[in-house]
Amino acid sequence: MSIELPEAQIIAEQMIRTMLDKIVKSVELFNYEKLQKIGFINKKIKDFDKLIDCKIKSIDYRGNVIRVQFNKKMNLVLCGDYGAQYRYFDKGEDLPTKIHFKTGFTDGSHFTIRQSGMGLIYAAEDNEVPNLYVYKRDFSDTPSPVGEHDFTYERFSELLEEKKQNIKAALVGKTAVVVGLSNAAFQEIIYKAGIHPKRNTGTLTEAERNNIYDSMKEVLNERICSGGKDNFQDLFGKPGRHVPFMGSNMKDKNCSQCGALIEKIAHGGGQVYFCPRCQK
Ligand SMILES: [Zn+2]
């Protein structure tokens, strides 16, 4: 249920179509102590009261982060990379009980969050938003792999060549040349591009860099068009249809292209599944 770039985009677009101009009537938090201790929820729960009577002006997203901007200089910043369920309910619909956050709007509708892993639910004033770690991380100068027309293959290629690092470090995490990619997306991208997970970006040929760029766009766009990963639910509870073609679900299976047994290595702080024959 992790909310990565494709899923964050799906949720945010649905929020834009559904929740703009709504006015907050109530905000409640439940079972928040653990998240609060690690800094993922405001230290002062009273901060959330500042959202009451505020109207949703805009909703922006980048990488895995969603920023809901209200009038009166207030914001709700959300990040669910390690697992979250964001849901919207019309007036009169039954609300889930296992949740961490609930806001009611003046028209009787609700927005709820269930955080199944670490992740941010933060009420912040305009001037505090740029200091939030995940906001700084994803609303940054680092290009987004989808949705930005000026992020061309040429630019991607330059960034890969400049860094000369392992391909995973180049695509996922702090040292990545793009925002929002996870280990799950990484495994699919390099499988599709025919690249071994341990390759250094300095050894990639022009054709290989091109394959990685195209695969990255294809994998992410396909996931967005399929309504997200199969273990994800959208704002209205509809499950995603994207079944990963490489990753832990390929354990003990054979490559669909060449028939070789899929292998697994511990790499870059996670398990990476790959085809030893197709990926060089
Ligand atoms: Zn293969």
py3Dmol code that shows the C-alpha trace and the ligand (Angstrom):
import py3Dmol

protein = """\
ATOM      1  CA  MET A   1       0.000   0.000   0.000  1.00  0.00           C
ATOM      2  CA  SER A   2       2.988   2.297  -0.323  1.00  0.00           C
ATOM      3  CA  ILE A   3       2.190   5.576  -2.009  1.00  0.00           C
ATOM      4  CA  GLU A   4       4.909   6.184  -4.570  1.00  0.00           C
ATOM      5  CA  LEU A   5       4.966   8.668  -7.435  1.00  0.00           C
ATOM      6  CA  PRO A   6       2.274   7.005  -9.607  1.00  0.00           C
ATOM      7  CA  GLU A   7      -0.057   6.445  -6.665  1.00  0.00           C
ATOM      8  CA  ALA A   8       0.542   9.925  -5.194  1.00  0.00           C
ATOM      9  CA  GLN A   9      -0.338  11.395  -8.598  1.00  0.00           C
ATOM     10  CA  ILE A  10      -3.538   9.308  -8.852  1.00  0.00           C
ATOM     11  CA  ILE A  11      -4.663  10.302  -5.333  1.00  0.00           C
ATOM     12  CA  ALA A  12      -3.772  13.991  -5.781  1.00  0.00           C
ATOM     13  CA  GLU A  13      -5.594  14.245  -9.137  1.00  0.00           C
ATOM     14  CA  GLN A  14      -8.671  12.667  -7.558  1.00  0.00           C
ATOM     15  CA  MET A  15      -8.426  15.045  -4.595  1.00  0.00           C
ATOM     16  CA  ILE A  16      -8.255  17.991  -7.019  1.00  0.00           C
ATOM     17  CA  ARG A  17     -11.402  16.832  -8.795  1.00  0.00           C
ATOM     18  CA  THR A  18     -13.265  16.139  -5.527  1.00  0.00           C
ATOM     19  CA  MET A  19     -12.061  18.324  -2.676  1.00  0.00           C
ATOM     20  CA  LEU A  20     -11.173  21.817  -3.961  1.00  0.00           C
ATOM     21  CA  ASP A  21     -13.116  24.637  -2.279  1.00  0.00           C
ATOM     22  CA  LYS A  22     -14.293  22.424   0.572  1.00  0.00           C
ATOM     23  CA  ILE A  23     -14.238  24.025   4.020  1.00  0.00           C
ATOM     24  CA  VAL A  24     -12.926  22.116   7.041  1.00  0.00           C
ATOM     25  CA  LYS A  25     -15.426  21.658   9.840  1.00  0.00           C
ATOM     26  CA  SER A  26     -13.556  19.213  12.077  1.00  0.00           C
ATOM     27  CA  VAL A  27     -10.166  17.483  12.372  1.00  0.00           C
ATOM     28  CA  GLU A  28      -9.485  14.436  14.512  1.00  0.00           C
ATOM     29  CA  LEU A  29      -6.375  12.297  15.025  1.00  0.00           C
ATOM     30  CA  PHE A  30      -6.306   8.751  16.395  1.00  0.00           C
ATOM     31  CA  ASN A  31      -3.499   6.454  17.591  1.00  0.00           C
ATOM     32  CA  TYR A  32      -0.942   8.977  16.478  1.00  0.00           C
ATOM     33  CA  GLU A  33       1.620   8.679  19.287  1.00  0.00           C
ATOM     34  CA  LYS A  34       4.065   6.410  17.427  1.00  0.00           C
ATOM     35  CA  LEU A  35       4.093   8.573  14.310  1.00  0.00           C
ATOM     36  CA  GLN A  36       4.374  11.706  16.409  1.00  0.00           C
ATOM     37  CA  LYS A  37       7.400  10.345  18.270  1.00  0.00           C
ATOM     38  CA  ILE A  38       9.343   9.962  15.022  1.00  0.00           C
ATOM     39  CA  GLY A  39       8.339  13.409  13.783  1.00  0.00           C
ATOM     40  CA  PHE A  40       5.772  12.397  11.176  1.00  0.00           C
ATOM     41  CA  ILE A  41       2.892  14.200  12.913  1.00  0.00           C
ATOM     42  CA  ASN A  42       2.982  17.648  14.536  1.00  0.00           C
ATOM     43  CA  LYS A  43       4.405  17.696  18.058  1.00  0.00           C
ATOM     44  CA  LYS A  44       1.441  19.824  19.068  1.00  0.00           C
ATOM     45  CA  ILE A  45      -1.773  18.129  17.971  1.00  0.00           C
ATOM     46  CA  LYS A  46      -3.480  21.487  18.510  1.00  0.00           C
ATOM     47  CA  ASP A  47      -1.754  22.675  15.297  1.00  0.00           C
ATOM     48  CA  PHE A  48      -4.406  20.735  13.380  1.00  0.00           C
ATOM     49  CA  ASP A  49      -7.144  22.964  14.873  1.00  0.00           C
ATOM     50  CA  LYS A  50      -5.739  25.787  12.725  1.00  0.00           C
ATOM     51  CA  LEU A  51      -7.210  23.966   9.701  1.00  0.00           C
ATOM     52  CA  ILE A  52     -10.768  24.414  10.983  1.00  0.00           C
ATOM     53  CA  ASP A  53     -12.798  26.914   8.904  1.00  0.00           C
ATOM     54  CA  CYS A  54     -10.066  26.911   6.224  1.00  0.00           C
ATOM     55  CA  LYS A  55     -10.974  26.392   2.568  1.00  0.00           C
ATOM     56  CA  ILE A  56      -8.948  24.166   0.200  1.00  0.00           C
ATOM     57  CA  LYS A  57      -7.386  26.482  -2.409  1.00  0.00           C
ATOM     58  CA  SER A  58      -5.084  24.130  -4.300  1.00  0.00           C
ATOM     59  CA  ILE A  59      -3.557  20.662  -4.226  1.00  0.00           C
ATOM     60  CA  ASP A  60      -0.037  20.090  -5.592  1.00  0.00           C
ATOM     61  CA  TYR A  61       2.036  16.941  -5.857  1.00  0.00           C
ATOM     62  CA  ARG A  62       5.596  16.017  -6.706  1.00  0.00           C
ATOM     63  CA  GLY A  63       7.468  12.741  -6.176  1.00  0.00           C
ATOM     64  CA  ASN A  64       5.629  10.974  -3.357  1.00  0.00           C
ATOM     65  CA  VAL A  65       4.405  14.112  -1.610  1.00  0.00           C
ATOM     66  CA  ILE A  66       0.990  15.827  -1.703  1.00  0.00           C
ATOM     67  CA  ARG A  67       0.510  19.396  -0.486  1.00  0.00           C
ATOM     68  CA  VAL A  68      -3.031  20.556   0.272  1.00  0.00           C
ATOM     69  CA  GLN A  69      -3.022  24.337   0.436  1.00  0.00           C
ATOM     70  CA  PHE A  70      -5.776  26.186   2.318  1.00  0.00           C
ATOM     71  CA  ASN A  71      -6.545  29.853   2.696  1.00  0.00           C
ATOM     72  CA  LYS A  72      -5.367  31.538   5.925  1.00  0.00           C
ATOM     73  CA  LYS A  73      -1.807  30.398   5.039  1.00  0.00           C
ATOM     74  CA  MET A  74      -2.448  26.807   6.172  1.00  0.00           C
ATOM     75  CA  ASN A  75      -1.361  23.514   4.575  1.00  0.00           C
ATOM     76  CA  LEU A  76      -1.685  19.805   5.081  1.00  0.00           C
ATOM     77  CA  VAL A  77       1.414  17.987   3.812  1.00  0.00           C
ATOM     78  CA  LEU A  78       1.101  14.244   3.176  1.00  0.00           C
ATOM     79  CA  CYS A  79       3.638  11.569   2.316  1.00  0.00           C
ATOM     80  CA  GLY A  80       2.879   7.863   2.358  1.00  0.00           C
ATOM     81  CA  ASP A  81       5.966   6.222   0.832  1.00  0.00           C
ATOM     82  CA  TYR A  82       5.923   3.458   3.452  1.00  0.00           C
ATOM     83  CA  GLY A  83       2.209   2.780   3.309  1.00  0.00           C
ATOM     84  CA  ALA A  84      -0.942   4.847   3.606  1.00  0.00           C
ATOM     85  CA  GLN A  85      -4.543   4.797   2.543  1.00  0.00           C
ATOM     86  CA  TYR A  86      -6.182   8.086   1.643  1.00  0.00           C
ATOM     87  CA  ARG A  87      -9.977   7.957   1.288  1.00  0.00           C
ATOM     88  CA  TYR A  88     -12.817  10.310   0.506  1.00  0.00           C
ATOM     89  CA  PHE A  89     -16.407   9.749   1.631  1.00  0.00           C
ATOM     90  CA  ASP A  90     -19.533  11.580   0.533  1.00  0.00           C
ATOM     91  CA  LYS A  91     -22.087  12.715   3.099  1.00  0.00           C
ATOM     92  CA  GLY A  92     -23.814   9.730   4.696  1.00  0.00           C
ATOM     93  CA  GLU A  93     -21.226   7.105   3.620  1.00  0.00           C
ATOM     94  CA  ASP A  94     -19.857   4.802   6.331  1.00  0.00           C
ATOM     95  CA  LEU A  95     -16.422   5.824   7.554  1.00  0.00           C
ATOM     96  CA  PRO A  96     -13.645   3.319   8.323  1.00  0.00           C
ATOM     97  CA  THR A  97     -12.720   2.889  11.965  1.00  0.00           C
ATOM     98  CA  LYS A  98      -9.024   1.971  11.680  1.00  0.00           C
ATOM     99  CA  ILE A  99      -7.678   5.403  10.778  1.00  0.00           C
ATOM    100  CA  HIS A 100      -5.145   7.950  12.019  1.00  0.00           C
ATOM    101  CA  PHE A 101      -6.638  11.137  10.611  1.00  0.00           C
ATOM    102  CA  LYS A 102     -10.139  12.318   9.787  1.00  0.00           C
ATOM    103  CA  THR A 103     -11.341  15.657   8.572  1.00  0.00           C
ATOM    104  CA  GLY A 104     -14.998  16.540   8.090  1.00  0.00           C
ATOM    105  CA  PHE A 105     -16.068  19.238   5.625  1.00  0.00           C
ATOM    106  CA  THR A 106     -19.014  21.620   5.979  1.00  0.00           C
ATOM    107  CA  ASP A 107     -20.927  19.763   3.228  1.00  0.00           C
ATOM    108  CA  GLY A 108     -20.906  16.547   5.285  1.00  0.00           C
ATOM    109  CA  SER A 109     -18.162  14.784   3.297  1.00  0.00           C
ATOM    110  CA  HIS A 110     -14.970  13.378   4.881  1.00  0.00           C
ATOM    111  CA  PHE A 111     -11.325  12.710   4.069  1.00  0.00           C
ATOM    112  CA  THR A 112      -9.525  10.019   6.087  1.00  0.00           C
ATOM    113  CA  ILE A 113      -5.977   8.642   6.292  1.00  0.00           C
ATOM    114  CA  ARG A 114      -4.825   5.288   7.521  1.00  0.00           C
ATOM    115  CA  GLN A 115      -1.056   5.147   7.833  1.00  0.00           C
ATOM    116  CA  SER A 116       0.135   1.543   7.511  1.00  0.00           C
ATOM    117  CA  GLY A 117       3.818   2.451   7.671  1.00  0.00           C
ATOM    118  CA  MET A 118       5.878   5.497   8.481  1.00  0.00           C
ATOM    119  CA  GLY A 119       4.688   8.584   6.688  1.00  0.00           C
ATOM    120  CA  LEU A 120       3.904  12.221   7.108  1.00  0.00           C
ATOM    121  CA  ILE A 121       0.612  13.894   8.106  1.00  0.00           C
ATOM    122  CA  TYR A 122       1.585  17.457   8.912  1.00  0.00           C
ATOM    123  CA  ALA A 123      -0.360  20.683   9.453  1.00  0.00           C
ATOM    124  CA  ALA A 124       1.943  23.568   8.569  1.00  0.00           C
ATOM    125  CA  GLU A 125       1.771  27.270   7.914  1.00  0.00           C
ATOM    126  CA  ASP A 126       3.038  28.487   4.526  1.00  0.00           C
ATOM    127  CA  ASN A 127       6.437  29.491   5.926  1.00  0.00           C
ATOM    128  CA  GLU A 128       6.962  26.120   7.648  1.00  0.00           C
ATOM    129  CA  VAL A 129       6.291  23.974   4.570  1.00  0.00           C
ATOM    130  CA  PRO A 130       9.723  24.411   2.888  1.00  0.00           C
ATOM    131  CA  ASN A 131      11.420  23.110   6.058  1.00  0.00           C
ATOM    132  CA  LEU A 132       9.627  19.767   6.064  1.00  0.00           C
ATOM    133  CA  TYR A 133      12.103  17.048   5.075  1.00  0.00           C
ATOM    134  CA  VAL A 134       9.914  15.207   2.557  1.00  0.00           C
ATOM    135  CA  TYR A 135       8.786  18.486   1.002  1.00  0.00           C
ATOM    136  CA  LYS A 136      12.405  19.607   0.557  1.00  0.00           C
ATOM    137  CA  ARG A 137      13.241  16.172  -0.843  1.00  0.00           C
ATOM    138  CA  ASP A 138      10.486  15.981  -3.498  1.00  0.00           C
ATOM    139  CA  PHE A 139       9.592  19.618  -4.274  1.00  0.00           C
ATOM    140  CA  SER A 140      13.233  20.097  -5.296  1.00  0.00           C
ATOM    141  CA  ASP A 141      15.280  20.944  -8.412  1.00  0.00           C
ATOM    142  CA  THR A 142      15.726  17.223  -9.088  1.00  0.00           C
ATOM    143  CA  PRO A 143      13.693  16.363 -12.204  1.00  0.00           C
ATOM    144  CA  SER A 144      10.532  14.281 -12.034  1.00  0.00           C
ATOM    145  CA  PRO A 145      10.661  11.197 -14.293  1.00  0.00           C
ATOM    146  CA  VAL A 146       7.124  11.852 -15.606  1.00  0.00           C
ATOM    147  CA  GLY A 147       4.997  14.914 -16.222  1.00  0.00           C
ATOM    148  CA  GLU A 148       7.804  17.377 -17.004  1.00  0.00           C
ATOM    149  CA  HIS A 149       8.287  18.032 -20.698  1.00  0.00           C
ATOM    150  CA  ASP A 150      11.640  19.746 -20.249  1.00  0.00           C
ATOM    151  CA  PHE A 151      13.103  16.609 -18.675  1.00  0.00           C
ATOM    152  CA  THR A 152      14.511  15.189 -21.891  1.00  0.00           C
ATOM    153  CA  TYR A 153      16.600  12.106 -22.600  1.00  0.00           C
ATOM    154  CA  GLU A 154      19.630  14.376 -23.155  1.00  0.00           C
ATOM    155  CA  ARG A 155      19.327  15.832 -19.649  1.00  0.00           C
ATOM    156  CA  PHE A 156      18.815  12.392 -18.086  1.00  0.00           C
ATOM    157  CA  SER A 157      21.830  11.036 -19.937  1.00  0.00           C
ATOM    158  CA  GLU A 158      24.024  13.932 -18.755  1.00  0.00           C
ATOM    159  CA  LEU A 159      22.940  13.420 -15.139  1.00  0.00           C
ATOM    160  CA  LEU A 160      23.694   9.669 -15.298  1.00  0.00           C
ATOM    161  CA  GLU A 161      27.134  10.278 -16.803  1.00  0.00           C
ATOM    162  CA  GLU A 162      28.064  13.035 -14.358  1.00  0.00           C
ATOM    163  CA  LYS A 163      27.453  10.898 -11.304  1.00  0.00           C
ATOM    164  CA  LYS A 164      29.174   7.613 -12.230  1.00  0.00           C
ATOM    165  CA  GLN A 165      27.486   5.601  -9.511  1.00  0.00           C
ATOM    166  CA  ASN A 166      25.602   2.349  -9.160  1.00  0.00           C
ATOM    167  CA  ILE A 167      22.423   2.315 -11.221  1.00  0.00           C
ATOM    168  CA  LYS A 168      20.238   1.821  -8.140  1.00  0.00           C
ATOM    169  CA  ALA A 169      21.810   4.787  -6.335  1.00  0.00           C
ATOM    170  CA  ALA A 170      21.285   6.805  -9.533  1.00  0.00           C
ATOM    171  CA  LEU A 171      17.572   6.063  -9.670  1.00  0.00           C
ATOM    172  CA  VAL A 172      16.394   5.542  -6.065  1.00  0.00           C
ATOM    173  CA  GLY A 173      16.886   7.528  -2.862  1.00  0.00           C
ATOM    174  CA  LYS A 174      19.016  10.457  -1.748  1.00  0.00           C
ATOM    175  CA  THR A 175      21.578  10.355  -4.563  1.00  0.00           C
ATOM    176  CA  ALA A 176      19.034   9.730  -7.344  1.00  0.00           C
ATOM    177  CA  VAL A 177      18.978  11.934 -10.445  1.00  0.00           C
ATOM    178  CA  VAL A 178      15.135  11.854 -10.437  1.00  0.00           C
ATOM    179  CA  VAL A 179      12.542  12.130  -7.651  1.00  0.00           C
ATOM    180  CA  GLY A 180       9.931   9.584  -6.620  1.00  0.00           C
ATOM    181  CA  LEU A 181      11.360   6.216  -7.747  1.00  0.00           C
ATOM    182  CA  SER A 182      11.204   3.304  -5.330  1.00  0.00           C
ATOM    183  CA  ASN A 183      12.820  -0.124  -5.202  1.00  0.00           C
ATOM    184  CA  ALA A 184       9.621  -1.554  -6.744  1.00  0.00           C
ATOM    185  CA  ALA A 185       9.754   0.744  -9.787  1.00  0.00           C
ATOM    186  CA  PHE A 186      13.542   0.265 -10.052  1.00  0.00           C
ATOM    187  CA  GLN A 187      13.257  -3.519 -10.467  1.00  0.00           C
ATOM    188  CA  GLU A 188      10.726  -3.168 -13.279  1.00  0.00           C
ATOM    189  CA  ILE A 189      12.624  -0.375 -15.051  1.00  0.00           C
ATOM    190  CA  ILE A 190      15.992  -2.140 -15.232  1.00  0.00           C
ATOM    191  CA  TYR A 191      14.420  -5.476 -16.160  1.00  0.00           C
ATOM    192  CA  LYS A 192      12.600  -3.824 -19.037  1.00  0.00           C
ATOM    193  CA  ALA A 193      15.813  -2.010 -20.036  1.00  0.00           C
ATOM    194  CA  GLY A 194      17.913  -5.221 -19.790  1.00  0.00           C
ATOM    195  CA  ILE A 195      20.331  -3.733 -17.240  1.00  0.00           C
ATOM    196  CA  HIS A 196      21.927  -5.683 -14.366  1.00  0.00           C
ATOM    197  CA  PRO A 197      21.133  -4.119 -10.940  1.00  0.00           C
ATOM    198  CA  LYS A 198      24.846  -3.805 -10.066  1.00  0.00           C
ATOM    199  CA  ARG A 199      25.886  -1.821 -13.152  1.00  0.00           C
ATOM    200  CA  ASN A 200      27.717   1.476 -12.730  1.00  0.00           C
ATOM    201  CA  THR A 201      26.225   4.336 -14.727  1.00  0.00           C
ATOM    202  CA  GLY A 202      29.721   5.201 -16.002  1.00  0.00           C
ATOM    203  CA  THR A 203      29.791   1.925 -18.007  1.00  0.00           C
ATOM    204  CA  LEU A 204      26.413   2.386 -19.731  1.00  0.00           C
ATOM    205  CA  THR A 205      26.340   2.801 -23.488  1.00  0.00           C
ATOM    206  CA  GLU A 206      24.250   5.465 -25.203  1.00  0.00           C
ATOM    207  CA  ALA A 207      21.696   2.801 -26.234  1.00  0.00           C
ATOM    208  CA  GLU A 208      21.482   1.490 -22.653  1.00  0.00           C
ATOM    209  CA  ARG A 209      20.919   4.955 -21.188  1.00  0.00           C
ATOM    210  CA  ASN A 210      18.211   5.473 -23.773  1.00  0.00           C
ATOM    211  CA  ASN A 211      16.579   2.155 -22.846  1.00  0.00           C
ATOM    212  CA  ILE A 212      16.572   3.111 -19.154  1.00  0.00           C
ATOM    213  CA  TYR A 213      14.979   6.492 -19.902  1.00  0.00           C
ATOM    214  CA  ASP A 214      12.258   4.952 -22.090  1.00  0.00           C
ATOM    215  CA  SER A 215      11.609   2.103 -19.633  1.00  0.00           C
ATOM    216  CA  MET A 216      11.332   4.537 -16.729  1.00  0.00           C
ATOM    217  CA  LYS A 217       8.664   6.549 -18.542  1.00  0.00           C
ATOM    218  CA  GLU A 218       6.824   3.436 -19.745  1.00  0.00           C
ATOM    219  CA  VAL A 219       6.776   1.725 -16.344  1.00  0.00           C
ATOM    220  CA  LEU A 220       5.547   4.816 -14.495  1.00  0.00           C
ATOM    221  CA  ASN A 221       2.988   5.865 -17.098  1.00  0.00           C
ATOM    222  CA  GLU A 222       1.650   2.330 -17.333  1.00  0.00           C
ATOM    223  CA  ARG A 223       1.268   2.226 -13.548  1.00  0.00           C
ATOM    224  CA  ILE A 224      -0.587   5.559 -13.557  1.00  0.00           C
ATOM    225  CA  CYS A 225      -2.884   4.430 -16.405  1.00  0.00           C
ATOM    226  CA  SER A 226      -3.634   1.134 -14.598  1.00  0.00           C
ATOM    227  CA  GLY A 227      -4.814   2.986 -11.504  1.00  0.00           C
ATOM    228  CA  GLY A 228      -1.680   2.148  -9.456  1.00  0.00           C
ATOM    229  CA  LYS A 229      -0.160  -1.039  -8.079  1.00  0.00           C
ATOM    230  CA  ASP A 230      -2.416  -4.009  -7.360  1.00  0.00           C
ATOM    231  CA  ASN A 231      -2.042  -3.583  -3.583  1.00  0.00           C
ATOM    232  CA  PHE A 232      -3.081   0.084  -3.707  1.00  0.00           C
ATOM    233  CA  GLN A 233      -6.561   1.600  -3.337  1.00  0.00           C
ATOM    234  CA  ASP A 234      -7.459   4.974  -4.769  1.00  0.00           C
ATOM    235  CA  LEU A 235      -9.323   7.832  -3.066  1.00  0.00           C
ATOM    236  CA  PHE A 236     -12.618   5.994  -3.571  1.00  0.00           C
ATOM    237  CA  GLY A 237     -11.367   2.539  -2.541  1.00  0.00           C
ATOM    238  CA  LYS A 238     -10.892   1.179  -6.046  1.00  0.00           C
ATOM    239  CA  PRO A 239      -7.882  -1.192  -6.268  1.00  0.00           C
ATOM    240  CA  GLY A 240      -5.069  -0.623  -8.775  1.00  0.00           C
ATOM    241  CA  ARG A 241      -4.527  -3.071 -11.658  1.00  0.00           C
ATOM    242  CA  HIS A 242      -0.764  -2.903 -12.159  1.00  0.00           C
ATOM    243  CA  VAL A 243       0.782  -6.308 -11.397  1.00  0.00           C
ATOM    244  CA  PRO A 244       4.581  -5.859 -11.200  1.00  0.00           C
ATOM    245  CA  PHE A 245       6.342  -7.900 -13.901  1.00  0.00           C
ATOM    246  CA  MET A 246       9.544  -7.944 -11.834  1.00  0.00           C
ATOM    247  CA  GLY A 247       9.839  -7.917  -8.031  1.00  0.00           C
ATOM    248  CA  SER A 248       9.043 -10.164  -5.072  1.00  0.00           C
ATOM    249  CA  ASN A 249       6.042 -11.696  -6.868  1.00  0.00           C
ATOM    250  CA  MET A 250       8.550 -13.267  -9.324  1.00  0.00           C
ATOM    251  CA  LYS A 251      10.236 -15.272  -6.529  1.00  0.00           C
ATOM    252  CA  ASP A 252      11.010 -18.872  -7.697  1.00  0.00           C
ATOM    253  CA  LYS A 253       9.502 -18.081 -11.097  1.00  0.00           C
ATOM    254  CA  ASN A 254      11.024 -18.071 -14.545  1.00  0.00           C
ATOM    255  CA  CYS A 255      11.670 -15.048 -16.713  1.00  0.00           C
ATOM    256  CA  SER A 256       8.762 -14.562 -19.107  1.00  0.00           C
ATOM    257  CA  GLN A 257      11.186 -13.531 -21.860  1.00  0.00           C
ATOM    258  CA  CYS A 258      13.931 -16.167 -21.696  1.00  0.00           C
ATOM    259  CA  GLY A 259      12.788 -18.808 -19.192  1.00  0.00           C
ATOM    260  CA  ALA A 260      15.768 -18.413 -16.804  1.00  0.00           C
ATOM    261  CA  LEU A 261      15.103 -18.701 -13.068  1.00  0.00           C
ATOM    262  CA  ILE A 262      14.700 -15.226 -11.515  1.00  0.00           C
ATOM    263  CA  GLU A 263      17.441 -14.434  -8.979  1.00  0.00           C
ATOM    264  CA  LYS A 264      17.419 -12.240  -5.886  1.00  0.00           C
ATOM    265  CA  ILE A 265      20.171 -10.113  -4.339  1.00  0.00           C
ATOM    266  CA  ALA A 266      20.270  -7.808  -1.328  1.00  0.00           C
ATOM    267  CA  HIS A 267      21.232  -4.494  -2.864  1.00  0.00           C
ATOM    268  CA  GLY A 268      21.026  -0.831  -1.853  1.00  0.00           C
ATOM    269  CA  GLY A 269      18.929  -1.433   1.266  1.00  0.00           C
ATOM    270  CA  GLY A 270      16.383  -3.787  -0.273  1.00  0.00           C
ATOM    271  CA  GLN A 271      15.850  -7.041  -2.158  1.00  0.00           C
ATOM    272  CA  VAL A 272      16.277  -6.805  -5.908  1.00  0.00           C
ATOM    273  CA  TYR A 273      14.863  -9.513  -8.205  1.00  0.00           C
ATOM    274  CA  PHE A 274      16.302  -9.797 -11.696  1.00  0.00           C
ATOM    275  CA  CYS A 275      16.837 -12.090 -14.665  1.00  0.00           C
ATOM    276  CA  PRO A 276      20.497 -13.230 -14.809  1.00  0.00           C
ATOM    277  CA  ARG A 277      20.215 -13.824 -18.565  1.00  0.00           C
ATOM    278  CA  CYS A 278      18.248 -10.779 -19.821  1.00  0.00           C
ATOM    279  CA  GLN A 279      19.921  -8.219 -17.577  1.00  0.00           C
ATOM    280  CA  LYS A 280      23.557  -7.455 -18.334  1.00  0.00           C
TER     281      LYS A 280
END
"""
ligand_1 = """\
1
ZN
Zn 15.245 -13.403 -18.931
"""
view = py3Dmol.view(width=600, height=400)
view.addModel(protein, "pdb")
view.setStyle({"model": 0}, {"cartoon": {"style": "trace"}})
view.addModel(ligand_1, "xyz")
view.setStyle({"model": 1}, {"stick": {}})
view.zoomTo()
view.show()
